[in-house]
Amino acid sequence: MLRPYHIKQLIFEGEGVALDFKRTITSCEKIAKTMVSFANNKGGKLLIGVADDGTIKGVKAEDEEKYMIEKACTFYAKPMLEPIFEEVYIDDKLVLVVSIASSDTKPHYALGEDQKWWVYIRVKDKSVLASKIVVDVLRKQQDEEGVMIAYSSKEKALLEYLEENERITLKEYAQILNISRRRASRIMVNLILSGVIRVHTTEKEEFYTAS
């Protein structure tokens, strides 16, 4: 059970990969995006009734906030999410804590305002659209069989490049070997799953490094 000092500590640490503040829930699409990004990562918590700057405003309509969260988890996320609610009073103000666990049925999709389903991951304090490579990695991570890598000249060329260079993008890799982005993507996915390389996603770009 969370205590007031736990919430104050979380607020002090600030928003991040596993924490997001919401003054109130205004959109099922937006909150589904955040919750899906938590589920696709290592889980996270929403503090509802807390402003972006960490000021505790309190929840005015608790039942309405819960309704919006449950609606978003049921109709705006697939597979469905199962939120866990906790209520914590701080200085006579109610903070609604919503916990989303890391999922074992990844990837989860969120329904966007364009009525399309998108996969999001958490990058620092933002929910960022996942690339096709990351979606494939999330999907195949759930397979029990694992990945067997047969190192061809193309895998070896990538590893040799990363021995001499700090990082590489998918576009660069495809150009260096003169192969299609689709084929380059498949190689990247397998190497990520085998733990040979790591994917790094930022708000502006995606790149790869040796593990």
NUKOL-82139 format. One line per 3 residues: number of its first residue (from 1); for each residue z negated, x negated, y of N, C-alpha, C. Coordinates in Angstrom, 2 decimals. Layout:
<atoms>
NUM = Z,X,Y,Z,X,Y,Z,X,Y  ...
</atoms>
This chain:
<atoms>
1 = 0.00,-0.84,-1.20,0.00,0.00,0.00,0.00,-0.88,1.26  0.88,-0.56,2.17,0.97,-1.31,3.41,-0.14,-0.89,4.38  -0.72,-1.85,5.05,-1.75,-1.61,6.05,-1.17,-1.85,7.44
4 = -1.85,-1.37,8.48,-1.34,-1.60,9.84,-1.06,-3.06,10.16  -1.94,-3.96,9.68,-1.71,-5.37,9.99,-0.47,-5.92,9.27  -0.13,-5.31,8.10,1.11,-5.72,7.42,2.32,-5.38,8.29
7 = 2.30,-4.17,8.84,3.41,-3.72,9.69,3.50,-4.58,10.95  2.37,-4.88,11.53,2.38,-5.72,12.74,2.92,-7.11,12.42  2.60,-7.63,11.23,3.11,-8.94,10.83,4.63,-8.89,10.65
10 = 5.11,-7.82,10.03,6.56,-7.66,9.84,7.27,-7.58,11.20  6.68,-6.80,12.11,7.28,-6.66,13.44,7.29,-8.00,14.17  6.21,-8.75,14.01,6.13,-10.07,14.65,7.22,-11.00,14.13
13 = 7.50,-10.92,12.82,8.54,-11.78,12.22,9.92,-11.38,12.69  10.11,-10.11,13.05,11.38,-9.65,13.59,12.38,-9.22,12.54  13.44,-8.56,13.00,14.48,-8.10,12.10,15.16,-9.28,11.41
16 = 15.59,-9.04,10.19,16.22,-10.12,9.43,16.96,-9.58,8.22  17.16,-10.44,7.24,17.92,-10.09,6.04,17.30,-8.89,5.32  15.98,-8.80,5.32,15.31,-7.75,4.55,14.50,-6.79,5.42
19 = 14.77,-6.77,6.72,13.99,-5.91,7.61,14.83,-5.39,8.77  14.71,-4.08,9.04,15.45,-3.47,10.14,14.56,-2.46,10.85  14.62,-2.44,12.19,13.84,-1.50,12.98,14.75,-0.35,13.42
22 = 14.22,0.86,13.38,14.94,2.03,13.87,13.99,2.88,14.71  14.37,3.12,15.96,13.57,4.01,16.80,13.54,5.40,16.21  14.72,5.85,15.77,14.86,7.14,15.08,16.18,7.11,14.34
25 = 16.37,8.01,13.40,17.62,8.07,12.64,18.54,9.08,13.32  19.68,8.60,13.77,20.62,9.46,14.50,21.91,9.70,13.72  22.18,8.89,12.69,23.45,9.00,11.97,23.25,8.63,10.51
28 = 23.70,9.51,9.61,23.63,9.21,8.18,24.55,8.05,7.82  25.71,8.00,8.49,26.65,6.91,8.20,26.04,5.55,8.53  25.42,5.45,9.69,24.87,4.16,10.14,23.69,3.72,9.27
31 = 22.82,4.66,8.93,21.64,4.27,8.15,22.03,3.99,6.70  23.05,4.67,6.19,23.53,4.39,4.83,24.08,2.97,4.75  24.77,2.56,5.79,25.32,1.20,5.86,24.21,0.16,5.73
34 = 23.11,0.37,6.45,21.98,-0.57,6.39,21.34,-0.56,5.01  21.10,0.63,4.46,20.42,0.72,3.18,21.28,0.16,2.04  22.57,0.39,2.11,23.49,-0.17,1.11,23.48,-1.70,1.17
37 = 23.44,-2.24,2.38,23.42,-3.70,2.50,22.14,-4.28,1.90  21.02,-3.58,2.02,19.78,-4.01,1.38,19.93,-3.98,-0.15  20.46,-2.87,-0.66,20.60,-2.71,-2.12,21.52,-3.76,-2.71
40 = 22.56,-4.14,-1.96,23.51,-5.15,-2.43,22.97,-6.56,-2.30  21.85,-6.69,-1.60,21.24,-8.01,-1.43,19.96,-8.06,-2.28  18.86,-8.43,-1.70,17.61,-8.54,-2.45,16.61,-7.45,-2.07
43 = 17.15,-6.35,-1.50,16.28,-5.27,-1.08,15.84,-5.45,0.36  15.15,-4.43,0.89,14.69,-4.53,2.27,13.90,-3.32,2.70  13.40,-3.37,3.92,12.59,-2.28,4.47,13.13,-1.85,5.83
46 = 13.07,-0.54,6.04,13.34,0.04,7.35,12.00,0.45,7.95  11.78,0.08,9.20,10.59,0.54,9.92,11.07,1.56,10.94  10.83,2.84,10.66,11.29,3.90,11.54,10.15,4.29,12.48
49 = 10.50,4.33,13.76,9.48,4.53,14.78,9.19,3.25,15.52  10.03,2.23,15.28,9.89,0.93,15.93,11.19,0.62,16.66  11.10,0.30,17.93,12.28,-0.01,18.74,12.82,-1.39,18.39
52 = 14.05,-1.67,18.82,14.68,-2.95,18.51,13.87,-4.15,19.00  13.14,-3.97,20.10,12.35,-5.08,20.63,10.97,-5.19,19.97  10.73,-4.35,18.95,9.45,-4.42,18.24,8.37,-3.50,18.77
55 = 8.66,-2.76,19.83,7.67,-1.83,20.38,7.47,-0.65,19.44  6.22,-0.34,19.14,5.92,0.77,18.24,5.95,2.08,19.04  6.95,2.90,18.78,7.11,4.17,19.48,6.53,5.33,18.68
58 = 6.54,5.18,17.35,6.04,6.25,16.50,7.12,7.27,16.16  6.95,7.91,15.04,7.88,8.93,14.57,7.43,10.29,15.09  8.35,11.03,15.69,8.02,12.34,16.26,8.19,13.46,15.23
61 = 9.26,13.37,14.45,9.55,14.42,13.47,9.71,13.77,12.10  8.59,13.56,11.43,8.56,12.83,10.16,9.46,13.47,9.10  9.37,14.79,8.94,10.16,15.47,7.92,11.65,15.34,8.20
64 = 12.03,15.38,9.47,13.44,15.25,9.83,13.96,13.85,9.49  13.14,12.82,9.76,13.54,11.45,9.45,13.72,11.28,7.93  12.78,11.81,7.17,12.88,11.72,5.70,14.11,12.46,5.20
67 = 14.38,13.61,5.78,15.56,14.39,5.39,16.83,13.59,5.63  16.94,12.93,6.77,18.13,12.14,7.10,18.29,10.97,6.12  17.17,10.31,5.81,17.22,9.18,4.88,17.66,9.65,3.49
70 = 17.06,10.73,3.00,17.40,11.23,1.67,18.84,11.73,1.61  19.29,12.35,2.69,20.67,12.80,2.76,21.63,11.62,2.71  21.30,10.57,3.47,22.14,9.37,3.49,22.17,8.70,2.12
73 = 21.02,8.63,1.45,20.94,7.99,0.14,21.70,8.77,-0.92  21.77,10.10,-0.76,22.38,10.95,-1.77,23.88,11.16,-1.55  24.26,11.43,-0.31,25.64,11.82,-0.03,26.47,10.75,0.68
76 = 25.82,9.74,1.24,26.54,8.72,2.00,26.46,7.34,1.35  25.91,7.28,0.14,25.84,6.02,-0.61,26.23,6.29,-2.05  27.03,5.41,-2.62,27.33,5.51,-4.05,27.36,4.12,-4.67
79 = 26.75,3.96,-5.86,25.85,4.92,-6.48,24.70,5.29,-5.53  24.06,6.42,-5.83,22.96,6.91,-4.99,21.84,5.87,-4.92  21.12,5.91,-3.81,19.96,5.04,-3.62,18.68,5.86,-3.76
82 = 17.61,5.19,-4.14,16.31,5.86,-4.28,15.30,5.23,-3.33  15.11,5.84,-2.15,14.18,5.28,-1.17,12.73,5.53,-1.56  11.87,4.62,-1.17,10.42,4.79,-1.34,9.81,4.88,0.06
85 = 9.07,5.95,0.31,8.50,6.18,1.64,7.01,5.81,1.67  6.61,5.22,2.78,5.19,5.00,3.06,4.94,5.34,4.52  3.78,5.92,4.80,3.43,6.28,6.16,2.25,5.43,6.61
88 = 2.42,4.75,7.72,1.37,3.87,8.23,1.08,4.24,9.69  -0.17,4.52,9.98,-0.56,4.83,11.36,-1.05,3.57,12.06  -0.46,3.30,13.21,-0.86,2.16,14.02,-1.15,2.66,15.43
91 = -2.38,2.52,15.86,-2.78,3.00,17.19,-2.39,4.46,17.40  -2.66,5.27,16.39,-2.38,6.71,16.42,-0.89,7.04,16.45  -0.06,6.06,16.12,1.39,6.31,16.06,1.85,6.11,14.62
94 = 2.69,7.01,14.15,3.16,6.96,12.77,4.43,6.12,12.65  4.36,5.12,11.77,5.55,4.34,11.42,5.93,4.72,9.99  7.16,5.15,9.81,7.65,5.50,8.48,8.36,4.28,7.90
97 = 7.85,3.82,6.77,8.42,2.64,6.10,9.29,3.11,4.94  10.54,2.70,4.94,11.47,3.06,3.88,11.86,1.79,3.14  11.52,1.72,1.86,11.84,0.54,1.06,13.04,0.83,0.16
100 = 13.99,-0.09,0.17,15.17,-0.01,-0.70,15.16,-1.25,-1.60  15.13,-1.03,-2.89,15.07,-2.15,-3.83,16.44,-2.79,-4.03  16.42,-4.05,-4.44,17.66,-4.69,-4.86,18.18,-3.94,-6.08
103 = 19.44,-3.59,-6.08,19.99,-2.73,-7.12,20.49,-3.51,-8.33  20.42,-2.88,-9.48,21.03,-3.44,-10.68,22.33,-2.72,-11.02  22.83,-1.92,-10.08,24.13,-1.25,-10.25,25.04,-1.58,-9.06
106 = 25.06,-2.81,-8.65,25.91,-3.25,-7.53,27.37,-3.26,-7.97  28.30,-3.10,-7.02,28.07,-2.93,-5.59,27.84,-1.46,-5.21  27.07,-1.26,-4.15,26.91,0.07,-3.57,27.85,0.20,-2.37
109 = 28.36,1.40,-2.20,29.29,1.69,-1.11,28.64,2.67,-0.13  28.99,2.54,1.14,28.53,3.48,2.16,29.74,4.22,2.72  29.56,5.51,2.94,30.64,6.33,3.50,30.68,6.13,5.01
112 = 31.82,5.65,5.48,31.95,5.37,6.91,32.38,6.59,7.70  32.38,6.45,9.01,32.81,7.54,9.88,34.30,7.84,9.72  35.03,6.87,9.11,36.45,7.09,8.82,36.65,7.81,7.48
115 = 35.53,8.23,6.85,35.55,8.94,5.57,36.04,8.06,4.42  35.92,6.75,4.58,36.25,5.81,3.51,34.96,5.13,3.05  34.97,4.67,1.80,33.79,4.01,1.23,33.93,2.51,1.37
118 = 32.87,1.88,1.90,32.89,0.44,2.16,31.64,-0.23,1.61  31.79,-1.48,1.19,30.65,-2.27,0.69,30.12,-3.14,1.83  28.81,-3.13,2.00,28.18,-3.95,3.03,27.14,-4.88,2.41
121 = 27.00,-6.04,3.02,25.96,-6.98,2.63,25.15,-7.35,3.87  23.99,-7.89,3.65,23.11,-8.23,4.76,23.32,-9.70,5.14  23.63,-9.93,6.40,23.78,-11.28,6.95,22.85,-11.39,8.15
124 = 21.78,-12.17,7.99,20.73,-12.26,9.01,20.21,-10.85,9.31  20.33,-10.39,10.55,19.80,-9.06,10.87,20.91,-8.02,11.03  22.08,-8.29,10.44,23.21,-7.38,10.57,23.71,-6.95,9.18
127 = 24.27,-5.76,9.12,24.93,-5.27,7.91,26.43,-5.49,8.10  27.00,-6.35,7.29,28.37,-6.83,7.48,29.26,-6.37,6.34  30.48,-5.99,6.66,31.45,-5.57,5.67,31.71,-6.71,4.69
130 = 31.62,-6.42,3.39,31.82,-7.44,2.37,33.30,-7.67,2.12  33.66,-8.91,1.87,35.04,-9.24,1.53,35.32,-8.82,0.09  36.60,-8.82,-0.28,36.96,-8.47,-1.66,36.33,-9.44,-2.64
133 = 36.26,-10.71,-2.27,35.65,-11.70,-3.16,34.19,-11.37,-3.41  33.46,-11.05,-2.34,32.03,-10.73,-2.49,31.87,-9.45,-3.32  32.73,-8.46,-3.10,32.66,-7.22,-3.89,32.88,-7.53,-5.37
136 = 33.86,-8.38,-5.66,34.13,-8.74,-7.06,32.95,-9.50,-7.66  32.33,-10.37,-6.88,31.17,-11.11,-7.36,30.02,-10.15,-7.66  29.75,-9.22,-6.75,28.68,-8.24,-6.97,28.95,-7.41,-8.22
139 = 30.19,-7.03,-8.41,30.54,-6.21,-9.57,30.37,-6.99,-10.87  30.88,-8.21,-10.89,30.86,-8.98,-12.13,29.49,-9.58,-12.44  28.63,-9.67,-11.42,27.27,-10.14,-11.67,26.52,-9.19,-12.59
142 = 26.96,-7.94,-12.64,26.29,-6.95,-13.48,26.73,-7.03,-14.93  27.83,-7.75,-15.19,28.31,-7.89,-16.57,27.38,-8.80,-17.35  27.06,-8.42,-18.55,26.14,-9.19,-19.36,26.81,-10.38,-20.03
145 = 28.14,-10.37,-20.10,28.83,-11.40,-20.85,28.82,-12.75,-20.15  28.69,-12.74,-18.83,28.73,-14.01,-18.12,30.17,-14.47,-17.92  30.33,-15.68,-17.42,31.65,-16.20,-17.09,31.87,-17.54,-17.78
148 = 32.97,-17.66,-18.46,33.35,-18.93,-19.06,34.45,-19.54,-18.20  34.25,-20.76,-17.74,35.22,-21.41,-16.87,35.98,-22.48,-17.64  37.31,-22.36,-17.64,38.16,-23.42,-18.17,38.74,-24.13,-16.95
151 = 38.33,-25.37,-16.73,38.74,-26.07,-15.52,40.18,-26.54,-15.63  41.03,-25.88,-14.85,42.42,-26.30,-14.76,42.56,-27.23,-13.57  43.76,-27.64,-13.30,44.00,-28.53,-12.17,43.64,-27.85,-10.85
154 = 43.75,-26.52,-10.82,43.47,-25.79,-9.58,41.97,-25.78,-9.27  41.13,-25.58,-10.29,39.68,-25.66,-10.08,39.27,-27.08,-9.71  39.84,-28.02,-10.40,39.51,-29.44,-10.14,39.89,-29.84,-8.72
157 = 41.04,-29.33,-8.27,41.49,-29.66,-6.91,40.51,-29.12,-5.87  39.99,-27.93,-6.12,39.02,-27.34,-5.19,37.74,-28.17,-5.15  37.23,-28.55,-6.33,35.99,-29.31,-6.38,36.17,-30.70,-5.77
160 = 37.33,-31.31,-5.99,37.61,-32.62,-5.39,37.67,-32.51,-3.87  38.27,-31.40,-3.39,38.33,-31.19,-1.94,36.93,-31.08,-1.35  36.05,-30.34,-2.05,34.70,-30.12,-1.54,33.81,-31.37,-1.69
163 = 34.24,-32.32,-2.48,33.51,-33.60,-2.54,33.74,-34.40,-1.27  34.90,-34.20,-0.66,35.27,-34.96,0.54,35.11,-34.15,1.82  35.04,-32.83,1.68,34.92,-31.95,2.85,33.74,-31.01,2.65
166 = 33.11,-30.65,3.74,31.90,-29.84,3.67,32.17,-28.40,3.23  33.32,-27.85,3.61,33.58,-26.43,3.37,35.07,-26.16,3.30  35.39,-24.94,2.81,36.79,-24.52,2.72,36.84,-23.01,2.82
169 = 37.93,-22.48,3.36,38.14,-21.03,3.40,39.14,-20.64,2.32  39.21,-19.36,2.03,40.17,-18.88,1.03,41.60,-19.19,1.47  41.88,-18.99,2.74,43.23,-19.25,3.26,43.59,-20.71,3.10
172 = 42.65,-21.60,3.41,42.91,-23.04,3.28,43.17,-23.41,1.82  42.38,-22.86,0.92,42.53,-23.18,-0.50,43.90,-22.72,-1.02  44.29,-21.50,-0.64,45.58,-20.97,-1.08,46.73,-21.83,-0.53
175 = 46.59,-22.28,0.72,47.65,-23.10,1.33,47.72,-24.48,0.69  46.58,-25.08,0.42,46.55,-26.43,-0.16,47.26,-26.46,-1.53  47.00,-25.45,-2.34,47.58,-25.41,-3.69,48.87,-24.61,-3.77
178 = 49.25,-24.00,-2.63,50.47,-23.19,-2.58,50.44,-22.09,-3.63  49.33,-21.35,-3.64,49.19,-20.21,-4.55,48.86,-18.97,-3.72  48.97,-17.81,-4.33,48.71,-16.57,-3.61,47.22,-16.43,-3.33
181 = 46.90,-15.66,-2.30,45.49,-15.41,-1.98,44.80,-14.68,-3.13  45.55,-13.82,-3.82,44.96,-13.08,-4.94,44.53,-14.04,-6.05  45.40,-14.99,-6.38,45.06,-15.95,-7.43,43.92,-16.85,-6.97
184 = 43.97,-17.25,-5.71,42.89,-18.09,-5.17,41.56,-17.32,-5.21  41.62,-16.02,-4.94,40.41,-15.19,-4.96,39.79,-15.16,-6.35  40.63,-14.98,-7.37,40.12,-14.93,-8.75,39.41,-16.23,-9.13
187 = 40.00,-17.34,-8.72,39.38,-18.64,-9.03,38.05,-18.76,-8.31  38.01,-18.36,-7.04,36.78,-18.42,-6.25,35.67,-17.58,-6.88  36.02,-16.35,-7.28,35.03,-15.44,-7.87,34.40,-16.08,-9.10
190 = 35.23,-16.63,-9.99,34.71,-17.23,-11.22,33.83,-18.44,-10.94  34.21,-19.23,-9.96,33.41,-20.42,-9.63,32.09,-20.04,-8.97  32.10,-18.97,-8.19,30.85,-18.49,-7.59,29.92,-17.98,-8.68
193 = 30.47,-17.17,-9.61,29.66,-16.60,-10.68,29.09,-17.68,-11.60  29.82,-18.77,-11.76,29.35,-19.84,-12.63,28.38,-20.78,-11.91  28.19,-20.55,-10.61,27.24,-21.36,-9.86,27.77,-22.68,-9.37
196 = 29.09,-22.84,-9.44,29.70,-24.12,-9.04,29.88,-24.20,-7.53  30.26,-23.08,-6.92,30.39,-23.04,-5.46,29.57,-21.88,-4.92  29.34,-21.91,-3.62,28.58,-20.85,-2.95,29.44,-20.22,-1.87
199 = 29.27,-18.89,-1.70,29.98,-18.18,-0.64,29.03,-18.01,0.54  29.54,-18.20,1.73,28.76,-18.05,2.96,29.48,-17.04,3.85  28.82,-15.95,4.15,29.40,-14.91,4.99,28.68,-14.86,6.32
202 = 29.44,-14.89,7.40,28.89,-14.71,8.74,29.59,-13.50,9.35  29.20,-13.16,10.56,29.85,-12.02,11.22,31.29,-12.33,11.58  31.65,-13.61,11.65,32.98,-14.00,12.11,33.88,-14.52,11.00
205 = 33.30,-15.09,9.94,34.15,-15.70,8.93,33.42,-15.78,7.58  34.19,-16.19,6.56,33.63,-16.45,5.24,34.17,-17.79,4.76  33.29,-18.62,4.22,33.73,-19.92,3.73,32.93,-20.28,2.49
208 = 33.33,-21.39,1.85,32.76,-21.77,0.58,32.35,-23.24,0.61  31.25,-23.54,-0.09,30.77,-24.91,-0.20,30.42,-25.19,-1.65  30.30,-26.47,-1.99,29.83,-26.83,-3.32,28.36,-26.47,-3.44
211 = 27.94,-26.02,-4.62,26.54,-25.65,-4.83,25.66,-26.90,-4.89
</atoms>
